[in-house]
Amino acid sequence: MSAASFVIYAQQYILLAITVIAGVTAVVALVHAAITRPDAFTAVDAQTKTFWVAVLAVSTLLIWLVQASLGFGLMFFLAAITAVLVYVVDVRVRTDEILGRSWFRKNA
């Protein structure tokens, strides 16, 4: 195996790992948004539950269908990851605080 083919294979495996991690995160975020009460979203001044479920559903499909590649689909893949991360880092945290629950973190 030459160095060039090793680099290509390594790149493919790294992009596959990024796709799997992003896809699983998107599915978890979608499930979280789907089971959260609608009034929690308005209580934290976020978009509606319908908006977030739709955005996360489209993002999940884009992540799994487009996958991480270096072609034209990269733009859509990055947009989908950005939407998922906004939900996970911002909206999920605030809705969990309002509802008094914790996903993947310990209550102090």
DSSP file (Angstrom, degrees, kcal/mol; ACC not computed):
  #  RESIDUE AA STRUCTURE BP1 BP2  ACC     N-H-->O    O-->H-N    N-H-->O    O-->H-N    TCO  KAPPA ALPHA  PHI   PSI    X-CA   Y-CA   Z-CA
    1    1 A M              0   0    0      0, 0.0     2,-0.1     0, 0.0     0, 0.0   0.000 360.0 360.0 360.0 128.0    0.0    0.0    0.0
    2    2 A S     >  -     0   0    0      1,-0.1     4,-1.9     4,-0.0     5,-0.1  -0.343 360.0-109.8 -82.7 167.9    1.4    3.3   -1.0
    3    3 A A  H  > S+     0   0    0      1,-0.2     4,-2.1     2,-0.2     5,-0.2   0.861 116.8  54.9 -65.5 -36.5    1.3    6.5    1.1
    4    4 A A  H  > S+     0   0    0      1,-0.2     4,-2.0     2,-0.2    -1,-0.2   0.916 109.4  45.5 -66.1 -43.2   -1.2    8.1   -1.3
    5    5 A S  H  > S+     0   0    0      1,-0.2     4,-2.5     2,-0.2    -1,-0.2   0.859 110.6  55.0 -69.7 -33.2   -3.7    5.2   -1.0
    6    6 A F  H  X S+     0   0    0     -4,-1.9     4,-2.6     2,-0.2    -2,-0.2   0.917 108.5  48.3 -62.7 -42.6   -3.2    5.2    2.8
    7    7 A V  H  X S+     0   0    0     -4,-2.1     4,-2.4     2,-0.2    -2,-0.2   0.895 111.4  50.2 -64.6 -40.5   -4.1    8.8    3.0
    8    8 A I  H  X S+     0   0    0     -4,-2.0     4,-2.2     2,-0.2    -2,-0.2   0.930 112.8  45.8 -65.2 -45.4   -7.2    8.3    0.8
    9    9 A Y  H  X S+     0   0    0     -4,-2.5     4,-2.3     2,-0.2    -2,-0.2   0.905 112.7  50.7 -64.1 -41.1   -8.4    5.4    2.9
   10   10 A A  H  X S+     0   0    0     -4,-2.6     4,-2.3     1,-0.2    -2,-0.2   0.911 110.0  50.4 -62.5 -42.1   -7.7    7.3    6.1
   11   11 A Q  H  X S+     0   0    0     -4,-2.4     4,-2.4     1,-0.2    -1,-0.2   0.905 109.9  50.5 -62.4 -42.2   -9.7   10.3    4.8
   12   12 A Q  H  X S+     0   0    0     -4,-2.2     4,-2.1     1,-0.2    -2,-0.2   0.902 111.5  47.5 -64.2 -41.3  -12.6    8.1    3.8
   13   13 A Y  H  X S+     0   0    0     -4,-2.3     4,-2.3     2,-0.2    -1,-0.2   0.873 111.5  50.5 -69.3 -36.1  -12.7    6.5    7.3
   14   14 A I  H  X S+     0   0    0     -4,-2.3     4,-2.3     2,-0.2    -2,-0.2   0.922 111.6  47.8 -66.3 -43.2  -12.5    9.9    9.0
   15   15 A L  H  X S+     0   0    0     -4,-2.4     4,-2.2     2,-0.2    53,-0.4   0.867 111.2  51.6 -65.6 -35.6  -15.4   11.2    6.9
   16   16 A L  H  X S+     0   0    0     -4,-2.1     4,-2.5     2,-0.2    -2,-0.2   0.916 109.6  49.5 -65.4 -42.3  -17.4    8.1    7.6
   17   17 A A  H  X S+     0   0    0     -4,-2.3     4,-2.5     1,-0.2     5,-0.2   0.906 110.6  50.0 -63.2 -41.3  -16.8    8.5   11.3
   18   18 A I  H  X S+     0   0    0     -4,-2.3     4,-2.5     1,-0.2     5,-0.2   0.906 111.1  50.0 -63.1 -41.0  -17.9   12.2   11.1
   19   19 A T  H  X S+     0   0    0     -4,-2.2     4,-2.7     2,-0.2    -2,-0.2   0.928 112.2  46.4 -63.2 -45.5  -21.1   11.1    9.2
   20   20 A V  H  X S+     0   0    0     -4,-2.5     4,-2.5     2,-0.2     5,-0.2   0.927 114.7  46.5 -65.0 -45.2  -22.0    8.5   11.8
   21   21 A I  H  X S+     0   0    0     -4,-2.5     4,-2.1     1,-0.2    -2,-0.2   0.927 116.1  45.1 -63.6 -44.8  -21.4   10.8   14.8
   22   22 A A  H  X S+     0   0    0     -4,-2.5     4,-2.2    -5,-0.2    -2,-0.2   0.887 113.5  51.0 -66.1 -38.6  -23.3   13.6   13.2
   23   23 A G  H  X S+     0   0    0     -4,-2.7     4,-2.2    -5,-0.2    -2,-0.2   0.912 110.9  46.5 -66.3 -43.4  -26.1   11.3   12.2
   24   24 A V  H  X S+     0   0    0     -4,-2.5     4,-2.4     2,-0.2    -1,-0.2   0.904 112.6  51.0 -65.8 -40.8  -26.5    9.7   15.6
   25   25 A T  H  X S+     0   0    0     -4,-2.1     4,-2.4    -5,-0.2    -2,-0.2   0.900 109.9  50.6 -61.9 -40.4  -26.5   13.2   17.2
   26   26 A A  H  X S+     0   0    0     -4,-2.2     4,-2.3     2,-0.2    -2,-0.2   0.894 110.1  49.1 -65.2 -40.4  -29.2   14.3   14.7
   27   27 A V  H  X S+     0   0    0     -4,-2.2     4,-2.5     2,-0.2    -2,-0.2   0.923 112.1  48.2 -65.6 -43.5  -31.4   11.4   15.5
   28   28 A V  H  X S+     0   0    0     -4,-2.4     4,-2.4     1,-0.2    -2,-0.2   0.908 112.6  48.9 -63.2 -41.9  -31.0   12.0   19.3
   29   29 A A  H  X S+     0   0    0     -4,-2.4     4,-2.6     2,-0.2    -1,-0.2   0.893 110.8  51.0 -64.7 -39.5  -31.8   15.7   18.8
   30   30 A L  H  X S+     0   0    0     -4,-2.3     4,-2.2     2,-0.2    -2,-0.2   0.918 111.1  47.3 -64.5 -43.9  -34.9   14.8   16.7
   31   31 A V  H  X S+     0   0    0     -4,-2.5     4,-1.8     2,-0.2    -2,-0.2   0.917 112.0  51.2 -63.0 -42.7  -36.2   12.4   19.3
   32   32 A H  H  X S+     0   0    0     -4,-2.4     4,-0.9     1,-0.2    -2,-0.2   0.930 111.9  46.2 -60.6 -46.1  -35.6   15.0   22.0
   33   33 A A  H  < S+     0   0    0     -4,-2.6     3,-0.3     1,-0.2    -1,-0.2   0.869 111.0  53.5 -65.2 -36.0  -37.5   17.7   20.1
   34   34 A A  H  < S+     0   0    0     -4,-2.2    -1,-0.2     1,-0.2    -2,-0.2   0.837 113.1  41.2 -69.9 -32.2  -40.3   15.3   19.3
   35   35 A I  H  < S+     0   0    0     -4,-1.8     2,-0.3    -5,-0.1    -1,-0.2   0.526  92.8 101.0 -95.3  -4.7  -40.9   14.3   23.0
   36   36 A T  S  < S-     0   0    0     -4,-0.9     5,-0.1    -3,-0.3    60,-0.0  -0.593  83.0-105.4 -81.1 140.7  -40.5   17.8   24.4
   37   37 A R    >>  -     0   0    0     -2,-0.3     3,-1.1     1,-0.1     4,-0.6  -0.340  23.3-127.2 -63.1 142.8  -43.7   19.7   25.3
   38   38 A P  H >> S+     0   0    0      0, 0.0     4,-1.1     0, 0.0     3,-0.7   0.828 105.8  60.5 -62.6 -32.8  -44.6   22.5   22.8
   39   39 A D  H 3> S+     0   0    0      1,-0.2     4,-1.7     2,-0.2     5,-0.1   0.719  92.6  67.3 -71.1 -18.2  -44.9   25.1   25.6
   40   40 A A  H <> S+     0   0    0     -3,-1.1     4,-1.1     2,-0.2    -1,-0.2   0.852  98.1  52.6 -68.2 -33.2  -41.2   24.6   26.6
   41   41 A F  H <<>S+     0   0    0     -3,-0.7     5,-2.5    -4,-0.6     3,-0.4   0.918 111.8  43.6 -69.0 -43.1  -40.1   26.0   23.3
   42   42 A T  H ><5S+     0   0    0     -4,-1.1     3,-1.2     1,-0.2    -1,-0.2   0.810 107.5  61.5 -72.3 -27.4  -42.1   29.2   23.6
   43   43 A A  H 3<5S+     0   0    0     -4,-1.7    -1,-0.2     1,-0.3    -2,-0.2   0.797 107.8  43.3 -68.1 -27.7  -41.1   29.5   27.3
   44   44 A V  T 3<5S-     0   0    0     -4,-1.1    -1,-0.3    -3,-0.4    -2,-0.2   0.203 116.8-111.8-102.2  15.8  -37.5   29.8   26.3
   45   45 A D  T < 5S+     0   0    0     -3,-1.2    -3,-0.2     1,-0.2     2,-0.2   0.863  73.1 134.9  57.3  40.4  -38.2   32.2   23.4
   46   46 A A      < -     0   0    0     -5,-2.5    -1,-0.2     1,-0.2     3,-0.1  -0.543  64.3 -78.8-103.7 176.0  -37.1   29.7   20.8
   47   47 A Q        -     0   0    0     -2,-0.2    -1,-0.2     1,-0.1    -3,-0.1  -0.160  66.1 -77.2 -64.9 172.3  -38.9   28.8   17.6
   48   48 A T     >  -     0   0    0      1,-0.1     4,-2.1    -3,-0.1     5,-0.2  -0.177  36.3-111.0 -71.9 165.6  -41.9   26.5   17.8
   49   49 A K  H  > S+     0   0    0      1,-0.2     4,-2.8   -11,-0.2     5,-0.3   0.901 118.9  55.3 -62.3 -41.2  -41.7   22.7   18.3
   50   50 A T  H  > S+     0   0    0      1,-0.2     4,-2.3     2,-0.2    -1,-0.2   0.910 106.9  50.7 -59.6 -42.9  -43.0   22.2   14.8
   51   51 A F  H  > S+     0   0    0      1,-0.2     4,-2.7     2,-0.2    -1,-0.2   0.947 113.2  44.1 -59.5 -50.0  -40.2   24.3   13.4
   52   52 A W  H  X S+     0   0    0     -4,-2.1     4,-2.6     1,-0.2     5,-0.2   0.881 112.7  50.7 -68.3 -37.9  -37.5   22.4   15.3
   53   53 A V  H  X S+     0   0    0     -4,-2.8     4,-2.2     2,-0.2    -1,-0.2   0.920 113.6  46.3 -65.0 -41.2  -38.9   19.0   14.5
   54   54 A A  H  X S+     0   0    0     -4,-2.3     4,-2.4    -5,-0.3     5,-0.2   0.932 114.1  47.1 -65.7 -45.6  -39.1   19.9   10.8
   55   55 A V  H  X S+     0   0    0     -4,-2.7     4,-2.5     1,-0.2    -2,-0.2   0.917 114.9  46.2 -62.6 -43.3  -35.6   21.3   10.8
   56   56 A L  H  X S+     0   0    0     -4,-2.6     4,-2.5    -5,-0.2    -1,-0.2   0.855 111.0  52.3 -70.8 -33.3  -34.1   18.4   12.6
   57   57 A A  H  X S+     0   0    0     -4,-2.2     4,-2.1    -5,-0.2    -2,-0.2   0.934 113.1  43.9 -66.3 -44.9  -35.9   15.9   10.4
   58   58 A V  H  X S+     0   0    0     -4,-2.4     4,-2.6     2,-0.2    -2,-0.2   0.907 114.2  51.0 -65.1 -41.0  -34.6   17.5    7.2
   59   59 A S  H  X S+     0   0    0     -4,-2.5     4,-2.7    -5,-0.2    -2,-0.2   0.907 108.8  50.9 -63.1 -42.1  -31.1   17.8    8.8
   60   60 A T  H  X S+     0   0    0     -4,-2.5     4,-2.2     2,-0.2     5,-0.2   0.923 111.7  47.5 -61.8 -44.4  -31.1   14.1    9.8
   61   61 A L  H  X S+     0   0    0     -4,-2.1     4,-2.7     1,-0.2     5,-0.3   0.925 112.7  49.2 -62.7 -43.7  -32.1   13.1    6.2
   62   62 A L  H  X>S+     0   0    0     -4,-2.6     4,-2.5     1,-0.2     5,-0.9   0.913 110.2  50.9 -62.6 -42.2  -29.4   15.3    4.7
   63   63 A I  H  X5S+     0   0    0     -4,-2.7     4,-1.0     1,-0.2    -1,-0.2   0.934 117.0  38.9 -62.0 -45.7  -26.7   14.0    7.0
   64   64 A W  H  <5S+     0   0    0     -4,-2.2    -1,-0.2    -5,-0.2    -2,-0.2   0.831 123.6  39.5 -76.7 -30.8  -27.5   10.4    6.2
   65   65 A L  H  <5S+     0   0    0     -4,-2.7    -3,-0.2    -5,-0.2    -2,-0.2   0.910 125.0  32.8 -85.5 -44.2  -28.2   10.9    2.5
   66   66 A V  H  <5S-     0   0    0     -4,-2.5    -3,-0.2    -5,-0.3    -2,-0.1   0.908  91.9-174.6 -78.2 -42.2  -25.5   13.4    1.5
   67   67 A Q     << -     0   0    0     -4,-1.0     2,-0.6    -5,-0.9    10,-0.2   0.313  42.4 -53.6  61.1 164.0  -22.9   12.2    4.0
   68   68 A A  S    S+     0   0    0    -53,-0.4     2,-0.3    -5,-0.1   -49,-0.1  -0.579  78.0 142.0 -74.1 116.7  -19.5   13.8    4.6
   69   69 A S        -     0   0    0     -2,-0.6     8,-0.1     2,-0.1    -2,-0.0  -0.918  58.5-118.4-145.4 171.1  -17.8   14.2    1.3
   70   70 A L  S    S+     0   0    0     -2,-0.3    -2,-0.1     3,-0.1     2,-0.0   0.229  84.4  88.5 -99.2  14.9  -15.6   16.8   -0.3
   71   71 A G  S >  S-     0   0    0      1,-0.0     3,-1.4     3,-0.0     4,-0.3   0.038 102.9 -63.9 -94.5-156.0  -18.0   17.5   -3.2
   72   72 A F  T >  S+     0   0    0      1,-0.3     3,-1.2     2,-0.1     4,-0.5   0.792 124.8  67.4 -64.6 -30.3  -20.9   19.8   -3.8
   73   73 A G  T 3> S+     0   0    0      1,-0.2     4,-2.4     2,-0.2    -1,-0.3   0.617  76.7  85.2 -68.1 -12.4  -23.0   18.1   -1.0
   74   74 A L  H <> S+     0   0    0     -3,-1.4     4,-2.7     1,-0.2    -1,-0.2   0.854  84.2  57.4 -58.6 -35.6  -20.6   19.4    1.6
   75   75 A M  H <> S+     0   0    0     -3,-1.2     4,-2.0    -4,-0.3    -1,-0.2   0.930 110.3  42.4 -61.6 -45.9  -22.5   22.6    1.8
   76   76 A F  H  > S+     0   0    0     -4,-0.5     4,-2.3     2,-0.2    -2,-0.2   0.877 113.1  53.6 -68.7 -37.7  -25.7   20.9    2.7
   77   77 A F  H  X S+     0   0    0     -4,-2.4     4,-2.3     1,-0.2    -2,-0.2   0.925 110.8  45.8 -62.3 -45.6  -24.0   18.5    5.1
   78   78 A L  H  X S+     0   0    0     -4,-2.7     4,-2.3     2,-0.2    -1,-0.2   0.868 111.3  52.2 -67.3 -36.8  -22.4   21.5    7.0
   79   79 A A  H  X S+     0   0    0     -4,-2.0     4,-2.0    -5,-0.2    -1,-0.2   0.901 110.6  48.7 -64.6 -40.2  -25.8   23.3    7.0
   80   80 A A  H  X S+     0   0    0     -4,-2.3     4,-2.2     2,-0.2    -2,-0.2   0.915 111.6  48.4 -66.4 -43.3  -27.5   20.3    8.5
   81   81 A I  H  X S+     0   0    0     -4,-2.3     4,-2.7     1,-0.2    -2,-0.2   0.894 109.7  53.6 -63.6 -39.2  -24.8   19.8   11.2
   82   82 A T  H  X S+     0   0    0     -4,-2.3     4,-2.2     2,-0.2    -2,-0.2   0.915 108.7  48.5 -61.7 -43.5  -25.0   23.5   12.0
   83   83 A A  H  X S+     0   0    0     -4,-2.0     4,-1.9     2,-0.2    -1,-0.2   0.914 112.7  48.1 -63.1 -42.9  -28.8   23.2   12.6
   84   84 A V  H  X S+     0   0    0     -4,-2.2     4,-2.8     1,-0.2    -2,-0.2   0.918 111.9  49.3 -64.2 -43.3  -28.4   20.2   14.8
   85   85 A L  H  X S+     0   0    0     -4,-2.7     4,-2.8     2,-0.2     5,-0.4   0.866 107.2  54.7 -67.1 -35.7  -25.6   21.8   16.8
   86   86 A V  H  X>S+     0   0    0     -4,-2.2     4,-2.0    -5,-0.2     5,-1.2   0.927 112.8  44.2 -61.0 -43.4  -27.7   24.9   17.4
   87   87 A Y  I  <>S+     0   0    0     -4,-1.9     5,-3.4     3,-0.2     6,-0.4   0.955 117.0  44.5 -65.1 -48.8  -30.5   22.8   18.7
   88   88 A V  I  <5S+     0   0    0     -4,-2.8     5,-0.3     1,-0.2    -2,-0.2   0.906 121.6  36.6 -64.5 -43.5  -28.2   20.6   20.9
   89   89 A V  I  <5S+     0   0    0     -4,-2.8    -1,-0.2    -5,-0.2    -2,-0.2   0.820 134.0  15.2 -83.0 -31.6  -26.1   23.4   22.3
   90   90 A D  I  X5S+     0   0    0     -4,-2.0     4,-2.0    -5,-0.4    -3,-0.2   0.853 127.0  34.7-109.5 -63.9  -28.7   26.1   22.8
   91   91 A V  I  ><S+     0   0    0     -5,-1.2     4,-2.7     1,-0.2     5,-0.3   0.919 116.9  50.3 -68.7 -45.9  -32.4   25.0   22.5
   92   92 A R  H  ><S+     0   0    0     -5,-3.4     4,-2.3     1,-0.2    -1,-0.2   0.908 111.1  49.9 -59.7 -42.6  -32.1   21.6   24.2
   93   93 A V  H  > S+     0   0    0     -6,-0.4     4,-1.8    -5,-0.3    -1,-0.2   0.928 113.4  45.1 -63.2 -45.6  -30.2   23.0   27.1
   94   94 A R  H  X S+     0   0    0     -4,-2.0     4,-1.9     1,-0.2    -2,-0.2   0.891 113.6  48.5 -69.6 -38.2  -32.7   25.8   27.8
   95   95 A T  H  X S+     0   0    0     -4,-2.7     4,-2.4     1,-0.2    -1,-0.2   0.885 110.4  52.1 -68.8 -36.1  -35.8   23.5   27.4
   96   96 A D  H  X>S+     0   0    0     -4,-2.3     5,-1.9    -5,-0.3     4,-1.2   0.877 108.2  51.7 -65.9 -36.0  -34.3   21.0   29.7
   97   97 A E  H  <5S+     0   0    0     -4,-1.8    -1,-0.2     2,-0.2    -2,-0.2   0.911 111.3  47.2 -64.8 -41.5  -33.7   23.7   32.3
   98   98 A I  H  <5S+     0   0    0     -4,-1.9    -2,-0.2     1,-0.2    -1,-0.2   0.906 117.4  42.1 -65.4 -41.5  -37.3   24.8   32.1
   99   99 A L  H  <5S-     0   0    0     -4,-2.4    -1,-0.2    -5,-0.1    -2,-0.2   0.583 107.8-124.7 -84.8 -10.0  -38.6   21.2   32.3
  100  100 A G  T  <5 +     0   0    0     -4,-1.2     2,-0.3     1,-0.3    -3,-0.2   0.821  67.8 121.5  72.9  31.0  -36.2   20.2   35.1
  101  101 A R      < -     0   0    0     -5,-1.9     2,-0.4    -6,-0.2    -1,-0.3  -0.840  47.8-148.7-122.3 163.6  -34.7   17.2   33.3
  102  102 A S        -     0   0    0     -2,-0.3     2,-0.6    -3,-0.1     5,-0.1  -0.985   4.0-164.4-137.2 126.5  -31.2   16.4   32.2
  103  103 A W  S    S-     0   0    0     -2,-0.4     3,-0.1     1,-0.2    -7,-0.0  -0.950  80.3 -12.8-106.8 121.7  -30.1   14.4   29.2
  104  104 A F  S    S+     0   0    0     -2,-0.6     2,-0.3     1,-0.1    -1,-0.2   0.724 116.6  88.0  65.0  26.0  -26.5   13.2   29.4
  105  105 A R  S    S-     0   0    0     -3,-0.1     2,-0.3     0, 0.0    -1,-0.1  -0.994  73.9-114.8-149.6 155.5  -25.4   15.4   32.3
  106  106 A K        -     0   0    0     -2,-0.3     2,-0.5    -3,-0.1    -3,-0.1  -0.656  25.8-123.6 -90.2 141.8  -25.4   15.1   36.1
  107  107 A N              0   0    0     -2,-0.3    -5,-0.0     1,-0.1    -1,-0.0  -0.725 360.0 360.0 -81.4 129.4  -27.5   17.3   38.2
  108  108 A A              0   0    0     -2,-0.5    -1,-0.1     0, 0.0    -2,-0.0   0.465 360.0 360.0 -83.4 360.0  -25.3   19.1   40.7
